[in-house]
Amino acid sequence: MILARTAPPQGRERLEIGDGTRQSDRDDAQLRALGYESHFDRTMSKWENFSLGFTYLSPVVGVYTIFASAFATGGPPMWWTYVLVGVGQWLVTLVFGEIVSQFPISGGLYPWARRLVGKRWAWMAGWVYGWALCCTMAGVATGAAPFVAQAFGLAVTPVAATAIALVLLAATTALNLSGTRLLARVALIGFICELVGALVVGGYLLLFARRQPLSILLDTRFVAPHGPYWPAFLASSLAAMFCYYGFEACGDVAEETPDASRMIPKAMRMTIYIGGAAACWVCLAFVLAIPNVPAAISGADPDPIATLLRLAMGEAGFRAVIGVVLISFVSCLLSLQAAASRLIYAYARDRMIAGSGFLGRLSPGRRVPSNALLVMGAIPAVIALAGLWVQDAIATIISFAAIGIYVAFQMIVLGALFARTRGWRPAGPFRLGRKGWIVNVLALAYGVSAIANILWPRNPGQPWYANYAMIVTTSGVLALGLLYMICARPYERGTTPAGDAHLLSSEAA
């Protein structure tokens, strides 16, 4: 149910609540002050919320699926990209933390953009983010296929890969429909398995299977023996950029987390700290354990991770690692779909999308957006299924996942900077104070440079539609969103507040 904003401002509402009031009552009162009334099951603990972000970020999935191409592009020094990208995304996390601390509303990026800037900006941010999530789910489900095939001894044909992707998407949809409690538990189990697996595998490789010296992390001669190395380094950083998001999912389930204003900023930072450390650890172990660096770079060894794991652990150990990877893929898909469904639900609750009455319903028993979950399972399935006929085009669409996430992120970072120029002073429990301006500007500078790096054409010998595929795809998504917004005017519907972040700051002061 949507409420018009007749309640007192956020800061005033919190003053009227006594210290003896239950946390659930304080959460409900805070949400009513923001113009909403929630019917979600608010039972997700801080660690479960963090686990959702961690399994969405999924260092195991990110490193295992893209390591070979990143290593072939940048050689051993590509490891440093995980450190640098982690610092950049940490700055973005701090900005997001200030926003969600004041606006703990389900849907994440969409309601944040709505309060910081306005309805039109919010609609476009959610549009880009939603399609990026769908493409990410299709990419993760399809990327899991080779690991499933290896585990069961199957041949990885296009038909088999698509069938595996569809089964995984159906399974995660069924799990998500079971309710918030099951989602939280599976996310926590996935986090434990993934973290333990990363620590154990990385530790074993570094202790017993290390084949390269640490100095190889600075050795550029494998990919740039005579010319400058930085183009290869920037190109290889795309793998780390694909790995370092997911922390925003903690905010997508804000209305399912008690004391969300305090807990979610902590969970977001923990996602970067622990997830980033796990990714760096596993990647370092792989780089130092590769037996034949030239073969991995040239492509003579097409799967260097499988090669080094079999040499170090034998076939039984390799299959055990594959089991951990499969758990990581399932928990990653589960978290992605949960985030996407809450985004669509938030759109529908504000009547900002066609079919809002259908998509804005919560299941009466489980209290999850069941219709939105079904839709956000079907769209990635269609994208994965289309790969049987238009494989190159689908690969381009799936590659939009990373650039779409980064564009949506920077719309929020830019929105926060815009709100600051209008007088917004974050009023939630988590605040950066005077450092907020500096962090916001640095986060925007990082994000813009990252987007330019992702979009930069790097294959001049290929046809223009392949070399500029990322730019064409991104421009197409933005153009379609603008066209829909101009023609349908969805931003004119709904009565919940928009563009009022600076006004709330004045009221709180």
Wavefront OBJ file of the C-alpha trace (Angstrom):
o trace
v 0.000 0.000 0.000
v 1.252 3.517 -0.875
v 0.758 6.317 1.597
v 0.780 10.019 0.844
v 3.369 11.863 2.882
v 1.264 13.146 5.749
v 3.544 11.821 8.489
v 6.116 14.101 10.175
v 9.597 14.400 8.666
v 12.075 11.655 9.328
v 14.144 13.501 11.913
v 11.081 14.663 13.865
v 9.475 11.195 13.755
v 12.500 9.591 15.362
v 12.452 12.158 18.200
v 8.901 11.196 19.076
v 9.791 7.527 19.545
v 10.900 6.618 23.039
v 13.962 4.530 23.731
v 11.780 1.717 25.038
v 9.972 1.280 21.737
v 10.612 -1.982 19.951
v 12.994 -1.901 17.010
v 10.277 -3.112 14.643
v 8.071 -0.182 15.680
v 10.930 2.249 15.103
v 11.573 0.745 11.672
v 7.892 0.977 10.742
v 7.672 4.573 11.961
v 10.774 5.565 10.012
v 9.369 4.028 6.840
v 6.001 5.737 7.323
v 7.831 9.042 7.681
v 9.385 8.366 4.279
v 5.946 7.823 2.731
v 5.629 4.028 2.744
v 4.155 1.190 4.719
v 5.905 -2.155 4.411
v 4.450 -5.646 4.570
v 7.737 -7.497 4.105
v 8.969 -10.064 6.621
v 11.633 -8.022 8.480
v 13.708 -10.941 9.798
v 17.029 -10.691 7.942
v 19.973 -10.234 10.341
v 23.034 -8.093 9.625
v 25.107 -11.171 8.772
v 22.398 -12.531 6.502
v 22.082 -9.151 4.803
v 25.845 -9.065 4.351
v 25.776 -12.636 3.002
v 23.284 -11.541 0.350
v 25.696 -8.842 -0.825
v 28.697 -11.160 -0.578
v 27.116 -13.958 -2.622
v 25.940 -11.381 -5.193
v 29.515 -10.057 -5.448
v 30.649 -13.708 -5.326
v 34.446 -13.562 -5.558
v 34.587 -17.261 -6.462
v 32.177 -16.852 -9.400
v 33.877 -13.664 -10.566
v 37.449 -14.958 -10.391
v 36.796 -18.481 -11.675
v 34.783 -17.423 -14.726
v 36.923 -14.520 -15.994
v 40.412 -15.288 -14.731
v 41.630 -16.964 -17.945
v 40.713 -14.049 -20.228
v 42.019 -11.419 -17.783
v 45.306 -13.269 -17.349
v 45.717 -13.678 -21.108
v 45.152 -9.938 -21.541
v 47.247 -8.506 -18.713
v 49.558 -11.290 -17.592
v 50.511 -11.756 -13.913
v 50.351 -8.022 -12.992
v 46.598 -8.120 -13.670
v 46.318 -9.103 -9.983
v 46.794 -5.454 -9.000
v 43.556 -4.511 -10.771
v 41.618 -6.300 -8.024
v 43.225 -4.030 -5.439
v 42.700 -0.787 -7.378
v 39.112 -1.523 -8.402
v 38.359 -2.526 -4.819
v 39.493 0.898 -3.570
v 37.355 2.662 -6.177
v 34.250 0.651 -5.356
v 34.871 1.201 -1.629
v 34.411 4.930 -2.271
v 31.109 4.186 -4.034
v 30.086 2.023 -1.072
v 30.615 4.916 1.329
v 28.345 7.157 -0.758
v 25.679 4.444 -0.950
v 25.968 3.905 2.804
v 25.051 7.523 3.546
v 22.059 7.307 1.217
v 20.589 4.012 2.445
v 21.147 5.070 6.038
v 18.688 7.918 5.517
v 16.444 6.151 2.974
v 16.211 2.439 3.940
v 13.615 1.630 1.263
v 13.360 -1.629 -0.701
v 14.495 -1.410 -4.302
v 17.864 0.210 -3.679
v 19.008 2.400 -6.535
v 15.541 3.416 -7.754
v 14.178 4.923 -4.491
v 17.584 6.470 -3.706
v 17.631 8.270 -7.062
v 14.014 9.295 -6.531
v 14.744 11.047 -3.232
v 18.087 12.551 -4.287
v 17.104 13.971 -7.695
v 13.568 13.225 -8.826
v 11.181 10.847 -10.593
v 12.642 10.992 -14.112
v 16.214 10.409 -12.951
v 15.015 7.567 -10.738
v 13.094 5.932 -13.551
v 16.136 5.912 -15.835
v 18.492 4.691 -13.103
v 16.167 1.805 -12.322
v 15.675 1.027 -16.025
v 19.409 0.682 -16.646
v 19.990 -1.221 -13.408
v 17.104 -3.617 -14.068
v 18.321 -4.622 -17.522
v 21.876 -4.957 -16.234
v 20.640 -7.335 -13.536
v 18.746 -9.421 -16.098
v 21.852 -9.649 -18.280
v 23.987 -10.518 -15.255
v 21.633 -13.333 -14.266
v 21.675 -14.725 -17.801
v 25.479 -14.479 -17.873
v 25.947 -16.156 -14.471
v 23.490 -18.957 -15.287
v 25.189 -19.600 -18.638
v 28.651 -19.309 -17.075
v 27.773 -22.036 -14.583
v 27.132 -24.531 -17.365
v 30.785 -25.608 -17.925
v 31.225 -26.279 -14.194
v 28.022 -28.337 -14.042
v 29.155 -30.249 -17.112
v 32.561 -30.950 -15.558
v 30.944 -32.123 -12.326
v 28.698 -34.620 -14.113
v 30.949 -35.494 -17.041
v 28.745 -33.888 -19.680
v 29.723 -32.336 -22.997
v 29.380 -28.542 -23.046
v 27.266 -27.988 -26.163
v 25.177 -24.826 -26.725
v 21.992 -26.810 -26.099
v 23.348 -28.336 -22.877
v 24.638 -24.991 -21.621
v 21.257 -23.335 -22.264
v 19.365 -26.195 -20.609
v 21.583 -25.981 -17.518
v 21.081 -22.205 -17.356
v 17.286 -22.589 -17.526
v 17.277 -25.243 -14.789
v 19.382 -23.019 -12.522
v 17.110 -20.027 -13.083
v 14.021 -22.126 -12.354
v 15.618 -23.499 -9.173
v 16.593 -20.075 -7.818
v 13.135 -18.718 -8.617
v 11.549 -21.535 -6.599
v 13.914 -20.878 -3.688
v 13.219 -17.139 -3.714
v 9.466 -17.755 -3.763
v 9.840 -19.677 -0.499
v 10.313 -16.493 1.515
v 12.816 -14.145 3.107
v 13.903 -16.618 5.782
v 14.960 -19.245 3.245
v 16.656 -16.596 1.099
v 18.633 -15.386 4.126
v 19.643 -18.904 5.173
v 20.725 -19.974 1.699
v 22.695 -16.738 1.302
v 24.421 -17.366 4.647
v 25.221 -20.979 3.718
v 26.510 -19.807 0.350
v 28.698 -17.199 2.031
v 30.210 -19.738 4.438
v 30.881 -22.285 1.690
v 32.327 -19.689 -0.652
v 34.546 -18.012 1.941
v 35.841 -21.293 3.370
v 36.388 -22.603 -0.147
v 38.302 -19.462 -1.150
v 40.492 -19.552 1.967
v 41.178 -23.290 1.768
v 41.845 -23.446 -1.972
v 43.948 -20.278 -1.956
v 45.880 -21.345 1.131
v 46.563 -24.827 -0.222
v 47.808 -23.518 -3.550
v 50.094 -20.943 -1.910
v 51.529 -23.436 0.580
v 51.875 -26.591 -1.517
v 51.470 -25.729 -5.215
v 53.214 -22.409 -5.698
v 55.238 -22.403 -8.914
v 55.977 -18.710 -9.496
v 57.876 -16.093 -7.423
v 56.156 -13.014 -6.025
v 58.209 -10.879 -8.411
v 56.050 -12.169 -11.273
v 53.315 -9.798 -10.097
v 55.437 -6.969 -11.516
v 56.648 -8.792 -14.621
v 55.139 -7.241 -17.751
v 57.360 -8.964 -20.322
v 54.832 -11.724 -21.047
v 52.316 -9.341 -22.682
v 54.347 -6.181 -23.386
v 57.998 -7.103 -23.902
v 58.825 -3.982 -25.906
v 55.944 -1.482 -25.769
v 53.953 0.197 -22.949
v 52.097 -2.102 -20.594
v 49.278 0.160 -19.416
v 46.821 -0.612 -22.294
v 46.948 -4.311 -21.422
v 46.638 -3.505 -17.721
v 43.531 -1.377 -18.263
v 41.968 -4.026 -20.492
v 42.598 -6.756 -17.916
v 40.902 -4.655 -15.202
v 37.516 -5.451 -16.733
v 37.548 -8.749 -14.832
v 37.915 -7.011 -11.477
v 35.203 -4.522 -12.422
v 32.846 -7.413 -13.125
v 33.637 -8.834 -9.688
v 33.279 -5.767 -7.460
v 29.585 -5.075 -7.277
v 26.880 -6.681 -5.220
v 27.120 -4.543 -2.118
v 24.103 -2.556 -3.322
v 21.981 -5.729 -2.942
v 22.176 -5.214 0.828
v 20.046 -2.097 0.342
v 17.612 -3.773 -2.050
v 16.159 -5.728 0.895
v 16.167 -2.791 3.343
v 12.579 -3.394 4.416
v 13.448 -6.985 5.333
v 16.339 -6.011 7.653
v 15.797 -4.745 11.228
v 17.481 -1.426 12.067
v 18.325 -1.084 8.383
v 19.694 2.465 8.696
v 22.549 1.190 10.858
v 22.954 -2.386 9.671
v 22.988 -1.996 5.899
v 25.878 0.516 5.624
v 27.939 -1.871 7.778
v 26.931 -4.851 5.651
v 27.869 -2.977 2.459
v 31.345 -2.166 3.745
v 31.818 -5.733 4.977
v 30.943 -6.966 1.487
v 33.775 -4.918 -0.003
v 36.270 -5.756 2.750
v 35.656 -9.504 2.988
v 34.562 -10.147 -0.601
v 37.400 -8.084 -2.016
v 39.964 -9.770 0.216
v 38.687 -13.208 -0.814
v 38.874 -12.282 -4.517
v 42.423 -10.932 -4.135
v 43.465 -14.038 -2.179
v 42.115 -16.543 -4.707
v 43.427 -14.587 -7.684
v 46.895 -14.331 -6.089
v 46.943 -18.090 -5.485
v 46.006 -18.786 -9.102
v 48.646 -16.424 -10.500
v 51.437 -17.951 -8.391
v 50.304 -21.549 -9.034
v 50.105 -21.427 -12.842
v 52.627 -23.974 -14.132
v 53.069 -22.512 -17.631
v 52.525 -18.760 -17.844
v 53.216 -18.392 -21.621
v 50.733 -21.179 -22.407
v 48.019 -19.523 -20.308
v 48.596 -16.157 -22.007
v 48.790 -17.490 -25.558
v 45.694 -19.663 -25.184
v 47.574 -22.927 -25.614
v 46.172 -23.739 -22.174
v 42.521 -22.620 -22.591
v 41.568 -23.370 -18.967
v 44.562 -22.624 -16.726
v 42.498 -22.907 -13.513
v 41.436 -26.478 -14.269
v 45.010 -27.314 -15.222
v 46.583 -25.988 -12.035
v 43.864 -27.418 -9.765
v 44.227 -30.909 -11.244
v 48.019 -30.736 -10.910
v 47.821 -29.510 -7.319
v 44.880 -31.502 -5.949
v 44.261 -34.395 -8.282
v 40.925 -35.265 -9.859
v 39.132 -35.752 -6.516
v 40.282 -32.403 -5.165
v 39.376 -30.711 -8.427
v 35.823 -32.067 -8.251
v 35.494 -30.915 -4.636
v 36.434 -27.401 -5.715
v 33.898 -27.599 -8.537
v 31.252 -28.431 -5.932
v 32.072 -25.251 -4.008
v 31.953 -23.269 -7.243
v 28.489 -24.634 -8.063
v 27.176 -23.631 -4.626
v 28.616 -20.173 -5.257
v 26.844 -19.927 -8.617
v 23.477 -20.897 -7.123
v 23.767 -18.472 -4.195
v 24.926 -15.719 -6.576
v 21.893 -16.235 -8.817
v 19.614 -16.309 -5.784
v 20.930 -12.955 -4.556
v 20.791 -11.375 -8.016
v 17.178 -12.369 -8.508
v 16.204 -11.185 -5.028
v 17.720 -7.770 -5.766
v 16.053 -7.551 -9.181
v 12.616 -8.511 -7.848
v 12.757 -5.859 -5.109
v 13.683 -3.268 -7.714
v 10.663 -4.165 -9.867
v 8.448 -4.255 -6.782
v 9.619 -0.756 -5.787
v 8.783 0.493 -9.293
v 5.344 -1.084 -9.122
v 4.604 0.203 -5.621
v 5.146 3.731 -6.920
v 3.105 2.902 -10.060
v 6.094 3.679 -12.278
v 5.797 0.674 -14.602
v 3.196 -1.105 -16.720
v 1.420 -3.842 -14.784
v 2.050 -2.174 -11.424
v -0.990 -3.824 -9.837
v 0.355 -7.256 -10.776
v 4.033 -6.645 -10.000
v 3.397 -4.749 -6.757
v 1.797 -7.663 -4.895
v 3.376 -9.576 -2.044
v 2.440 -13.206 -1.596
v 0.150 -13.367 1.466
v 1.942 -16.232 3.169
v 5.608 -15.759 2.292
v 5.481 -11.949 2.031
v 7.769 -11.774 -1.002
v 7.073 -10.082 -4.379
v 6.152 -13.363 -6.066
v 4.974 -11.926 -9.387
v 8.076 -9.752 -9.682
v 10.213 -12.811 -8.917
v 8.549 -14.797 -11.701
v 9.116 -11.979 -14.192
v 12.753 -11.583 -13.132
v 13.247 -15.290 -13.653
v 11.572 -15.318 -17.054
v 13.448 -12.398 -18.650
v 16.969 -13.793 -17.954
v 15.714 -17.181 -19.168
v 14.638 -15.627 -22.484
v 18.042 -13.950 -22.844
v 19.838 -17.242 -22.139
v 17.500 -19.158 -24.477
v 18.049 -16.692 -27.321
v 21.742 -17.618 -27.231
v 20.864 -20.785 -29.177
v 20.136 -18.698 -32.268
v 22.036 -15.417 -31.902
v 25.081 -16.366 -29.890
v 27.265 -13.350 -30.739
v 24.448 -10.888 -30.110
v 23.622 -12.507 -26.770
v 27.283 -12.389 -25.755
v 27.181 -8.660 -26.394
v 23.967 -8.255 -24.410
v 25.394 -10.202 -21.483
v 28.547 -8.085 -21.610
v 26.264 -5.095 -21.041
v 25.843 -6.376 -17.476
v 28.998 -4.740 -16.138
v 28.632 -1.437 -17.985
v 24.943 -1.216 -17.062
v 25.712 -1.706 -13.377
v 28.433 0.949 -13.495
v 26.225 3.453 -15.328
v 23.422 2.936 -12.801
v 25.872 3.258 -9.905
v 27.220 6.529 -11.205
v 23.718 7.898 -11.682
v 23.357 7.482 -7.902
v 26.804 8.919 -7.145
v 26.097 11.888 -9.428
v 22.639 12.213 -7.887
v 24.169 12.389 -4.411
v 26.551 15.114 -5.581
v 23.631 17.017 -7.135
v 21.677 16.740 -3.883
v 24.670 18.044 -1.919
v 24.796 21.138 -4.133
v 21.141 21.750 -3.203
v 21.910 21.522 0.490
v 21.488 17.834 1.273
v 23.260 16.817 4.419
v 22.910 13.069 5.083
v 20.736 12.619 8.163
v 21.001 8.876 8.758
v 23.052 7.183 11.496
v 25.927 6.598 9.024
v 27.433 9.905 7.901
v 30.793 10.911 6.455
v 30.522 14.477 7.695
v 32.813 16.954 5.989
v 34.551 14.127 4.137
v 31.340 13.403 2.273
v 32.031 15.919 -0.496
v 35.573 14.610 -1.078
v 34.482 10.964 -1.099
v 31.569 11.753 -3.419
v 33.790 13.552 -5.953
v 36.437 10.799 -5.860
v 33.776 8.098 -6.282
v 32.375 9.919 -9.320
v 35.844 10.342 -10.838
v 36.543 6.642 -10.379
v 33.183 5.609 -11.818
v 33.421 7.794 -14.915
v 36.943 6.553 -15.665
v 35.791 2.953 -15.156
v 32.896 3.421 -17.593
v 35.259 4.932 -20.180
v 37.613 1.985 -19.702
v 34.841 -0.569 -20.195
v 33.446 1.157 -23.309
v 36.802 1.861 -24.953
v 37.064 0.000 -28.316
v 40.073 -2.344 -28.240
v 39.769 -4.385 -31.444
v 40.304 -2.061 -34.410
v 40.671 -5.028 -36.759
v 37.121 -6.227 -36.120
v 33.954 -4.880 -37.801
v 32.550 -1.688 -36.262
v 29.491 -3.474 -34.841
v 31.784 -5.798 -32.881
v 34.361 -3.193 -31.878
v 31.718 -0.728 -30.711
v 29.217 -3.314 -29.458
v 29.346 -2.096 -25.859
v 28.731 1.517 -26.865
v 25.899 0.507 -29.218
v 24.254 -1.732 -26.608
v 24.485 0.869 -23.844
v 23.201 3.630 -26.117
v 20.324 1.389 -27.209
v 19.232 0.638 -23.643
v 19.376 4.323 -22.711
v 17.499 5.364 -25.871
v 14.715 2.815 -25.349
v 14.362 3.903 -21.726
v 14.120 7.554 -22.701
v 11.606 6.745 -25.439
v 9.398 4.784 -23.052
v 9.669 7.488 -20.398
v 8.751 10.284 -22.835
v 5.852 8.402 -24.437
v 4.315 6.678 -21.402
v 5.248 9.302 -18.765
v 5.375 6.746 -15.929
v 6.912 9.345 -13.638
v 3.600 11.204 -13.506
v 1.981 8.374 -11.555
v 2.281 7.821 -7.832
v 2.225 10.248 -4.947
v 5.262 9.286 -2.869
v 7.883 12.039 -2.359
v 10.672 12.715 -4.850
v 13.623 15.081 -4.968
v 13.211 15.976 -1.306
v 16.535 14.853 0.204
v 17.713 18.433 0.762
v 14.367 19.365 2.349
v 14.615 16.487 4.834
v 18.090 17.723 5.755
v 16.684 21.152 6.540
v 13.862 19.661 8.628
v 16.270 17.421 10.547
v 18.521 20.397 11.255
l 1 2 3 4 5 6 7 8 9 10 11 12 13 14 15 16 17 18 19 20 21 22 23 24 25 26 27 28 29 30 31 32 33 34 35 36 37 38 39 40 41 42 43 44 45 46 47 48 49 50 51 52 53 54 55 56 57 58 59 60 61 62 63 64 65 66 67 68 69 70 71 72 73 74 75 76 77 78 79 80 81 82 83 84 85 86 87 88 89 90 91 92 93 94 95 96 97 98 99 100 101 102 103 104 105 106 107 108 109 110 111 112 113 114 115 116 117 118 119 120 121 122 123 124 125 126 127 128 129 130 131 132 133 134 135 136 137 138 139 140 141 142 143 144 145 146 147 148 149 150 151 152 153 154 155 156 157 158 159 160 161 162 163 164 165 166 167 168 169 170 171 172 173 174 175 176 177 178 179 180 181 182 183 184 185 186 187 188 189 190 191 192 193 194 195 196 197 198 199 200 201 202 203 204 205 206 207 208 209 210 211 212 213 214 215 216 217 218 219 220 221 222 223 224 225 226 227 228 229 230 231 232 233 234 235 236 237 238 239 240 241 242 243 244 245 246 247 248 249 250 251 252 253 254 255 256 257 258 259 260 261 262 263 264 265 266 267 268 269 270 271 272 273 274 275 276 277 278 279 280 281 282 283 284 285 286 287 288 289 290 291 292 293 294 295 296 297 298 299 300 301 302 303 304 305 306 307 308 309 310 311 312 313 314 315 316 317 318 319 320 321 322 323 324 325 326 327 328 329 330 331 332 333 334 335 336 337 338 339 340 341 342 343 344 345 346 347 348 349 350 351 352 353 354 355 356 357 358 359 360 361 362 363 364 365 366 367 368 369 370 371 372 373 374 375 376 377 378 379 380 381 382 383 384 385 386 387 388 389 390 391 392 393 394 395 396 397 398 399 400 401 402 403 404 405 406 407 408 409 410 411 412 413 414 415 416 417 418 419 420 421 422 423 424 425 426 427 428 429 430 431 432 433 434 435 436 437 438 439 440 441 442 443 444 445 446 447 448 449 450 451 452 453 454 455 456 457 458 459 460 461 462 463 464 465 466 467 468 469 470 471 472 473 474 475 476 477 478 479 480 481 482 483 484 485 486 487 488 489 490 491 492 493 494 495 496 497 498 499 500 501 502 503 504 505 506 507 508 509
